[in-house]
Amino acid sequence: MKRFFIFGVSVAFLGLIAWSLQDKTIVQVSQAQTNKVVKQMNTNKKTPVLVELFTSEGCSSCPPADRVLAQLEKEQSNADAETITLSLHVDYWNYLGWRDEFSSAAYSQRQSGYADRFKLDSIYTPQMVVDGQTQFVGSNLGTARKAIGDAAKIVKTNIELAVSTDNKINVKIADLPSHDDCYVWLAIAEDNLQTSVKRGENGGRTLNHVSVVREMKLIGNVNSTDKNFETEAAIQMQSKWKKDDLKFIVFIQGKDSKRVFGVNKLDYQ
């Protein structure tokens, strides 16, 4: 586990560029495909649980955590939970020999927000966060499974996702439980990525990644008194993304509590 102390200057710097993500989005599908996706979302009986991993290709402690995230994504071993994963590559390792091409200062800033929430004196990699409420060293598979099981016992609000023919993702959130003011986030993530690291702590190694966040943007704000929310977000595909490996994750999260009140996933296909 590698720690970095949160100095006021660095946090302020990150704050200037954090969450300034550009407005980007999706793909066209036929109406028949759209209806099929919505039906699949509505019939899922498992409780969706969001698992975030803060990682870096420049950190020698991170590859085991990357493998844990991939295992959680693949095995889906909890009968009551749909594990939805995000791999957020932080940028503060970039100055130590290897620049992680998937990294972003915005993800470092997001992690700093969790450090405040959990009253940690430093940020570190690899860190895993489950539903915004539990954090631990990301390579600990047993702890991850327990946290997912505990999170699956908490009822989530329903989020419906659909892709329209005019290149927009449609989001509908209904029947929110008691909550604080919330953000609604859209993350575009890609599976089956591989990097041959040339320098730094992982120099000479080939690293495999799942659920790498390519873009993450704020698509809405929900007041504490609101019970429902609906929006649509436009996205522009990037040529370097492999379309067959893309997925779109939307979640609603308390601004102060960091609790994830609902999350859903829509594959590109």
N, C-alpha and C positions, 0 to 999 in steps of 0.2 A: 504494500500500500504506500503510495507516494503522496505526501502532503505539501501544500503550498499555502503560506500564511496570507490572509486577506488584508492587504494594506489599503488604506483609504485612497491613496493615489491611484492604484491599479483598479480598484473598484469604480472610482469616478471615471477613469478612462474607458472602462468597459461599458459603463452606463451611457456614455455618449453614443456608442454604436450598437448597443444591445437592442434587440427587438426591432431594429430598423430594417426588417426583412422586406425585400421587394415583393410586389404583388404578382404572384405567378400561379398558374393552374393547369387544367387537365385535357381531356380527350373527348372526342365525340363517340357516342354509341347510339344504336338504334333504340326506339321507344320500347321495343320488346325486351331488349337487354336491360334497359333501365328498370322496367317493371319487375323483371326477374330478380335483380339485385335487391330491390326494396323488399320483395317478398321474403327473400332469404334472411334479411336483417330482422324482420318482424317475427320470424319463427325461431330464432335462436334463443334457447332457454337458459343458457349459461350466463353467469354474471361476468361482464367484461372487466378485466383488471389491467391497468396501465403499469408497465414496468419500464423505467428509464435507466439506461446505463450511461454514465459519464466516463469516457474513455479517451485514449489517445494512442496513435501508432508510435509515439515517441516514448512511451512508458513501458518498461519491461514487465511490470506487474499486471498489465492490462490484457494480454492475449488469453490468459486463463478465464478472465471475466467475459471476454468476447465469446468464448466457447460456451460458457454457462448461459449467456443470453441466447445463443443459437439453440442450445438444448431446450431451454424453456419455450422458445418459439416453436420448435419442431415437435416436442413430445406432448405438450398439452396434457400433462398427466393428472391434473386435478379435474375431477368429473363435474365440479360445480363452477369452474372458472374458464373463461376464454382469455388466455394470456396474450395481451397486445404489447409488443415490444418496440422500443425506440432506442437507438444507439446515437448518443450525442457526443461528437468528438470536440473536445475543448481545445483551445488554441494556446494555452500557456506552456505547453511542452515544445512549441515550435521553435523556440530559441535555444534548444539544447541539442542541436545536431540534425534534426529531421523535421521538415514541415509536413504535417498531416494535411493532405489535400481536402479531406472531409471536415476539417475543423472550422469553427466559427467563434468569434468573440461573444456572439449572442448566446451560445450554449454555455460558455464560461460564466457569463452573467446570470443565466438561469440557475446554474449550480450555486452561485453565490447567494441567490435568493433562498435556496434550500438551506444553505449554511446558516442564514439568519433564522429561518423557520425552526431548525433543529438545534439552534444555539451552539453551533460548532465554532471552534476558534480557527479553523482552517478548512480550505477545500482540498480534496484529494481525488486521486484516481487509483483504482477503479471504484466508483461509487454507484450503487444501485439504489433507486428510489421507487417504492411501490405505492401507487395511488396517491402520491404526494404526502404520505403519512408515516412511512417507515423507510429508514435509510440504513445501509450496512455496506461492508466491503463486497464489491460485485462478484468476486470469485467464489463466494460462499453459497453453493447450490442448496444446501439444506435450509439455510436461513431464507433464501429466496422462495423456496417451495412453501415454507411455513407462512411467510408474509403474504404470498398469493392466496393461500387457503384462508387466512384471516380476512383478507380484503374481499374475498368472494362472498363472505357472510353478510356484507353490507349492501343493501339494495341500491342500485344505480337508477338514475333516470334514463328514459329511453331516448336514443338519438337515431333518427332516420337519415340515411344518406342516399342520394341518387345523383346520377350524372345526366345532365340535360344535353340536348342536341346543339345548344348554343355555347358549348364549352364552359359550363359552370357546374360546380358541385353544389347541390341543394342540401341544406342542413335544417332539420326540424327537431327541436328539443321540447319535450312535453312533460308536465306534471313534476316539476322540480320540487324536491323536498326542501325543508328549511335550510337556508344557505346564506353565506355572506355575499358581497359583491363578487362577481365572477368574470373571468376572461373565457372566451371561446377560441380555441387554437386549432389550426389546421397544420398538420405535419405531413410532408411528402417524403416517404422513406423507400429505400431501395435495398433489395436482397442480393446475395451472390456477388459481392464485391471482393476483389482480391488485390493486395498490394505487395510488391517486392520492395521491402525497405532496404535502403542502401546505406544509411548512416544512423547514428544515434544508438540508444540502448537496445533496439531491436534490429540493428544492422545485420544484413545477411539472412533475415527471416522473411518468409512469405506469410502474410496475415490474411485471414478470411473474415469477412464481416457480413452480418445480417442487419436489416432494419436501420441502415444508416440514414440519418435525417439529412435530406438534400435541401429542403426548404422548410422553414417553420414560420408561420405568420399569424398574427392576431386577426380574427375575422368577426369578432363581436364582443360587446360588453353586456353583462346581465346584472341588473340591479337586484339587491337582496329581496325586494318585494315581488320580483317577476317570477311567474310560474312556468312560462312558456317562452320560447325564442325560436325565430326562424330567419334564415338569411340564405344568400347564395354568394359564392366566391368564384371569381374568374381566375384561371390559372394558365400559365404558358409553359408548355413542355420545353425542356432543354435537350439539345441534340445529344449530349453525352450520357443522358440517362437511358438505361435499358428498359424499354416500356414493359416488357413481359415480367420484370422483377419489381415493378413499382406498386405501392399501396398508399392509400390516403387515410390518415388517422385524424379524427376530430374528437376533441375532448373539452369538457367544461370544467374549470378549476377555480377554486376560491382564491381571490387576490391575496388575502392575508392568511387564511387557514391552509392554503395549498392543497386542500382536499380535492380529489377528483370526483365530481358528482355524476359523471357519465362519460363514456368513451365508446367509440365504435370505429370499425375499420372497413374500408372498401378497397378491394383489389382492383388494379387497373383493367384486367382482362374483361 
